Amino acid sequence: MTLAAHTSNDPADLDDELTSERAHLESSRAALRRMRERAEALFSTGDKVAGDSYTAEQLGRHMARRVKELADDPTTPLFFGRLNFGGTDRRNSDDAGPDDEVVGVYHVGRRHVTDELGEPMVIDWRAPVSRSFYRASARDPQGVTVRRRFGFSTGALTSFEDEHLDRGEELGTASRILTAEIERPRVGPMRDIVATIQPEQDELVRADLADSICVQGAPGTGKTAVGLHRAAYLLYLHRERLNRSGVLIVGPNRAFLSYIAAVLPALGEVEVQQSTVEDLVARVPVRAVEDVATATLKHDVRMAEVLRRALEIQIGEPTEPIMVSDGSFRWRIGLEPLHRVLEETRREGLPYGVGRERVRARVVSLLQRQSEARRAESPSDAWLRRMAKSRPVTTFLDTVWPAVTPEGLVHTLLADPAALAAAADGLLTEAEQAQLTWAKPPRTAKATRWTAADAVLIDEAAGLIERPAGFGHVVIDEAQDLSPMQCRAIARRSEHASITLLGDLAQGTAPWAATDWHETLAHLGKPNAVVVPLTVGFRVPAAVVALANRLLPALAVNVPPAESLRRDGGLDVRTVTDLTEATVAEVRAALTHDGSVGVIAADDAVEQLRAALADAGVETATADDVSTAARVTVVPATLVKGLEYDHVVVVEPAAIVAAEPRGLHRLYVVLTRAVSRLAVLHRDPLPAALAG
Ligand SMILES: Nc1ncnc2c1ncn2[C@@H]1O[C@H](COP(=O)(O)OP(=O)(O)OP(=O)(O)O)[C@@H](O)[C@H]1O
């Protein structure tokens, strides 16, 4: 039992306390059950009473969400902390405003739980009053006399730890409950950290919805955790608005997304969209790969201007008047008004597709005016529609403002050197233009086997033609790898929203990886966002951090180094004669400990290691299989970003470095995945930067 800083030394008192806390946990669980049953009952009656089908669907969705939100996971505690304010014994009063002097006792948990009379039994960690659980200190107790943290084991309350802030007692990172949480063996997907959010993390989690922030944090400093908890916090505070507009989480790959997928639902947030940036721009299937240099050029921000100009060039000048026959009448719009229509519309700077329709509407209204003058009555809607679709009007539009599809525009640029030259003149060199031009152009956009970089260009084109719907808040993880054009794709979806940008410049592995957050922020349309460092590491043990930090000087980035909270952990770097044999032996040894085992190797070595482990009778999983029962995962180096394993076996660092231009950055990522122990096995000499 952890009882640091508790007032009483009498074990009987402590047992009584624990018994009473357990009773509160039991009654809170029962109360939550009642809340869920009530929601379920409403859900089924809602089905029958709702009026029209739209209302029924909305109500159904809302109720289904509510039922899901109220799910009780018996393996996670309903509350993890308790605050005593002002020394009175009113339990869990919820009626305190932010400026009122708070009194009473509050249990802090993952969601609100109220008793049958509506009195709170557990306060949501995101409620204003819970803030003090994370921020109060001996220097600034914020009215808190005692902060209590609970220790749990699979949902059962096992211990607690008190800090008498009113007496200047404060544990900070010496809390044994925090240490146990950080050092616990990892299995399965990522978990929430609500019980142990640290003050500097909490400041980011609770930043205003209006504030865009950028977090530069060394490996394992909790960036992902902060981003996810911020999403949950903002949803709590701005529920209606954000449910309407949506919250988006962008991550580096699907393995990562499945690793983090359970965190928000565990916090009761079930309606957040999670996507890779590739999936975000997937208007066309990606069926081809191209060389890095061409892809890098397509990700260059100059391509945005090339595309903008390519569209602008489509807009022509009228060369003849429009003549429309309408029964016994003939209407004529002369060149001068047509010029004016085009000029006015151009000046409005609308998306291209919207502009085309605006021109059509203006032409029709000129026709309408003529018709009204002659017939002395307003034409019908049917007449207006007929005019809008009439051949002369459509032909005019097709000449001066032709319909363009995003795929068509990109196809033309990459297939036709003259079209590219016209749009790229002065922006791209001739050599660059030649590099972009297809050697064997596909006949049509439809027949094209697009690359991932083409998809980004097509998304940019689409954004110029029609404005996409935006989200209310966007969290972008591992953001150091975003290209300028990918940033723009995200910016289009967060134009009126704030963003949380998370990353580590030292972990940039893409050819276009960021070297300065201000550039990334500018491409994202948030140049004024503040860049905040996180430097306390919760994952990687100090000895492993020290090894990985040897690489930092060679990575040419300016980032504050991490310091680890973890003094435990093991590091073993050794030369072996047979990598496969040594890996199998290392995995077998690792399996004698608790927790997950990650074998990380250069991508082309993975299959063979997997096979060798299978031959040795060791079941292995792939990185995206988070629900697996297998404790061992074999992961290619390029997929391991953002993931973590208790025991990591890194196989042949030199091969990982040699596999790609930013191989040293990749190795830095790979070496910082270990929670407890890291074994580095090598036959070739270690990369010079690591050998130290
Ligand atoms: N306040 C905390 N309390 C307990 N555990 C924490 C805390 N903050 C972070 N962690 C744990 O530390 C580990 C690393 O966190 P996270 O993955 O969010 O770090 P990161 O900065 O995103 O890492 P990377 O740079 O490798 O992507 C996770 O297991 C997370 O749960």
The ligand as an SDF file (V2000), in Angstrom:
LIG
                    3D

 31 33  0  0  0  0  0  0  0  0999 V2000
    1.7020   12.2380  -17.5000 N   0  0  0  0  0  0  0  0  0  0  0  0
    1.9120   10.9680  -17.8180 C   0  0  0  0  0  0  0  0  0  0  0  0
    1.6430    9.9880  -16.9490 N   0  0  0  0  0  0  0  0  0  0  0  0
    1.8540    8.7010  -17.2540 C   0  0  0  0  0  0  0  0  0  0  0  0
    2.3020    8.2960  -18.4230 N   0  0  0  0  0  0  0  0  0  0  0  0
    2.5710    9.2200  -19.3390 C   0  0  0  0  0  0  0  0  0  0  0  0
    2.3950   10.6040  -19.0930 C   0  0  0  0  0  0  0  0  0  0  0  0
    2.7360   11.2800  -20.1980 N   0  0  0  0  0  0  0  0  0  0  0  0
    3.1050   10.3680  -21.0990 C   0  0  0  0  0  0  0  0  0  0  0  0
    3.0120    9.1270  -20.5970 N   0  0  0  0  0  0  0  0  0  0  0  0
    3.3100    7.8540  -21.2500 C   0  0  0  0  0  0  0  0  0  0  0  0
    4.5500    7.9600  -21.8950 O   0  0  0  0  0  0  0  0  0  0  0  0
    4.5290    7.2360  -23.1120 C   0  0  0  0  0  0  0  0  0  0  0  0
    4.9030    8.1380  -24.2390 C   0  0  0  0  0  0  0  0  0  0  0  0
    3.8730    9.0530  -24.4770 O   0  0  0  0  0  0  0  0  0  0  0  0
    3.5240    9.5390  -25.9500 P   0  0  0  0  0  0  0  0  0  0  0  0
    3.4680    8.3840  -26.8740 O   0  0  0  0  0  0  0  0  0  0  0  0
    2.3630   10.4430  -25.8600 O   0  0  0  0  0  0  0  0  0  0  0  0
    4.8500   10.3700  -26.2450 O   0  0  0  0  0  0  0  0  0  0  0  0
    5.2860   11.1180  -27.5760 P   0  0  0  0  0  0  0  0  0  0  0  0
    5.9430   12.3620  -27.1350 O   0  0  0  0  0  0  0  0  0  0  0  0
    4.1320   11.2460  -28.4880 O   0  0  0  0  0  0  0  0  0  0  0  0
    6.3640   10.1090  -28.1460 O   0  0  0  0  0  0  0  0  0  0  0  0
    7.0040   10.0140  -29.6260 P   0  0  0  0  0  0  0  0  0  0  0  0
    7.8640   11.2130  -29.8270 O   0  0  0  0  0  0  0  0  0  0  0  0
    7.8120    8.7790  -29.5760 O   0  0  0  0  0  0  0  0  0  0  0  0
    5.8760    9.9470  -30.5970 O   0  0  0  0  0  0  0  0  0  0  0  0
    3.1330    6.6430  -23.2460 C   0  0  0  0  0  0  0  0  0  0  0  0
    3.1120    5.3430  -22.7650 O   0  0  0  0  0  0  0  0  0  0  0  0
    2.3100    7.5510  -22.3670 C   0  0  0  0  0  0  0  0  0  0  0  0
    1.1910    6.8870  -21.8690 O   0  0  0  0  0  0  0  0  0  0  0  0
  1  2  1  0
  2  3  1  0
  2  7  2  0
  3  4  2  0
  4  5  1  0
  5  6  2  0
  6  7  1  0
  6 10  1  0
  7  8  1  0
  8  9  2  0
  9 10  1  0
 10 11  1  0
 11 12  1  0
 11 30  1  0
 12 13  1  0
 13 14  1  0
 13 28  1  0
 14 15  1  0
 15 16  1  0
 16 17  2  0
 16 18  1  0
 16 19  1  0
 19 20  1  0
 20 21  2  0
 20 22  1  0
 20 23  1  0
 23 24  1  0
 24 25  2  0
 24 26  1  0
 24 27  1  0
 28 29  1  0
 28 30  1  0
 30 31  1  0
M  END
$$$$
